[in-house]
Amino acid sequence: METKRTNKDVLVKGMKTMGITAILMFLGPTLVYVGLSNPDKPLYIPILIAAAIICILAIYFAFKGLKTIMDSMFKK
């Protein structure tokens, strides 16, 4: 009988995705703060749009990274 082991290659891929998530989790709210603190600047709306997209990407990559890490541990 074969014992179940963690697939290390998939685990490393998941950890890389979580690293991207960490960067996006800090970048998104920072851009929101910068955008909202300067409403009279000409780049007000584009900065807020970019910040919203980055925040959504952070959530997406967090779920994708966690799913990849769980797959490396529990899939056959």
C-alpha positions as YAML, in Angstrom:
chain: A
units: angstrom
residues:
- id: 1
  name: MET
  ca: [0.00, 0.00, 0.00]
- id: 2
  name: GLU
  ca: [1.36, 3.36, -1.00]
- id: 3
  name: THR
  ca: [1.38, 6.19, 1.53]
- id: 4
  name: LYS
  ca: [0.04, 9.60, 0.56]
- id: 5
  name: ARG
  ca: [2.67, 12.30, 0.31]
- id: 6
  name: THR
  ca: [2.67, 15.98, -0.52]
- id: 7
  name: ASN
  ca: [3.42, 16.78, -4.14]
- id: 8
  name: LYS
  ca: [6.30, 19.21, -3.62]
- id: 9
  name: ASP
  ca: [6.22, 20.69, -7.14]
- id: 10
  name: VAL
  ca: [2.57, 21.65, -6.81]
- id: 11
  name: LEU
  ca: [3.19, 22.95, -3.29]
- id: 12
  name: VAL
  ca: [5.97, 25.25, -4.53]
- id: 13
  name: LYS
  ca: [3.67, 26.52, -7.29]
- id: 14
  name: GLY
  ca: [1.01, 27.29, -4.66]
- id: 15
  name: MET
  ca: [3.51, 29.10, -2.46]
- id: 16
  name: LYS
  ca: [4.60, 31.25, -5.41]
- id: 17
  name: THR
  ca: [0.97, 32.14, -6.03]
- id: 18
  name: MET
  ca: [0.59, 33.08, -2.37]
- id: 19
  name: GLY
  ca: [3.67, 35.31, -2.70]
- id: 20
  name: ILE
  ca: [1.99, 37.16, -5.56]
- id: 21
  name: THR
  ca: [-1.11, 37.41, -3.39]
- id: 22
  name: ALA
  ca: [0.86, 39.01, -0.55]
- id: 23
  name: ILE
  ca: [2.28, 41.66, -2.88]
- id: 24
  name: LEU
  ca: [-1.15, 42.44, -4.33]
- id: 25
  name: MET
  ca: [-2.72, 42.58, -0.84]
- id: 26
  name: PHE
  ca: [-0.40, 45.42, 0.11]
- id: 27
  name: LEU
  ca: [-0.38, 47.19, -3.26]
- id: 28
  name: GLY
  ca: [-4.18, 47.35, -3.71]
- id: 29
  name: PRO
  ca: [-5.12, 49.12, -0.45]
- id: 30
  name: THR
  ca: [-2.10, 51.41, -0.79]
- id: 31
  name: LEU
  ca: [-3.32, 52.55, -4.20]
- id: 32
  name: VAL
  ca: [-6.84, 53.02, -2.82]
- id: 33
  name: TYR
  ca: [-5.44, 55.27, -0.09]
- id: 34
  name: VAL
  ca: [-3.32, 57.25, -2.56]
- id: 35
  name: GLY
  ca: [-6.25, 57.61, -4.94]
- id: 36
  name: LEU
  ca: [-8.73, 58.73, -2.30]
- id: 37
  name: SER
  ca: [-6.32, 61.19, -0.68]
- id: 38
  name: ASN
  ca: [-5.95, 63.20, -3.93]
- id: 39
  name: PRO
  ca: [-9.42, 63.67, -5.47]
- id: 40
  name: ASP
  ca: [-8.39, 66.87, -7.27]
- id: 41
  name: LYS
  ca: [-5.59, 65.23, -9.29]
- id: 42
  name: PRO
  ca: [-6.17, 64.27, -12.94]
- id: 43
  name: LEU
  ca: [-5.30, 60.57, -12.32]
- id: 44
  name: TYR
  ca: [-7.91, 60.18, -9.57]
- id: 45
  name: ILE
  ca: [-10.27, 57.84, -11.45]
- id: 46
  name: PRO
  ca: [-7.60, 55.70, -13.22]
- id: 47
  name: ILE
  ca: [-5.79, 55.10, -9.92]
- id: 48
  name: LEU
  ca: [-9.02, 54.01, -8.23]
- id: 49
  name: ILE
  ca: [-9.88, 51.70, -11.14]
- id: 50
  name: ALA
  ca: [-6.39, 50.15, -11.05]
- id: 51
  name: ALA
  ca: [-6.64, 49.76, -7.26]
- id: 52
  name: ALA
  ca: [-10.00, 48.01, -7.53]
- id: 53
  name: ILE
  ca: [-8.65, 45.61, -10.17]
- id: 54
  name: ILE
  ca: [-5.59, 44.85, -8.03]
- id: 55
  name: CYS
  ca: [-7.77, 44.15, -4.97]
- id: 56
  name: ILE
  ca: [-9.95, 41.77, -7.00]
- id: 57
  name: LEU
  ca: [-6.83, 40.04, -8.34]
- id: 58
  name: ALA
  ca: [-5.52, 39.64, -4.78]
- id: 59
  name: ILE
  ca: [-8.69, 37.81, -3.79]
- id: 60
  name: TYR
  ca: [-8.56, 35.63, -6.92]
- id: 61
  name: PHE
  ca: [-4.91, 34.68, -6.42]
- id: 62
  name: ALA
  ca: [-5.54, 33.94, -2.72]
- id: 63
  name: PHE
  ca: [-8.23, 31.40, -3.57]
- id: 64
  name: LYS
  ca: [-6.17, 29.97, -6.42]
- id: 65
  name: GLY
  ca: [-3.07, 29.63, -4.21]
- id: 66
  name: LEU
  ca: [-4.94, 28.01, -1.34]
- id: 67
  name: LYS
  ca: [-6.63, 25.56, -3.72]
- id: 68
  name: THR
  ca: [-3.26, 24.65, -5.25]
- id: 69
  name: ILE
  ca: [-1.71, 24.09, -1.82]
- id: 70
  name: MET
  ca: [-4.66, 21.93, -0.73]
- id: 71
  name: ASP
  ca: [-4.46, 19.94, -3.97]
- id: 72
  name: SER
  ca: [-0.76, 19.26, -3.35]
- id: 73
  name: MET
  ca: [-1.54, 17.78, 0.05]
- id: 74
  name: PHE
  ca: [-4.82, 15.94, -0.42]
- id: 75
  name: LYS
  ca: [-5.17, 14.91, -4.09]
- id: 76
  name: LYS
  ca: [-3.97, 11.52, -5.28]
...
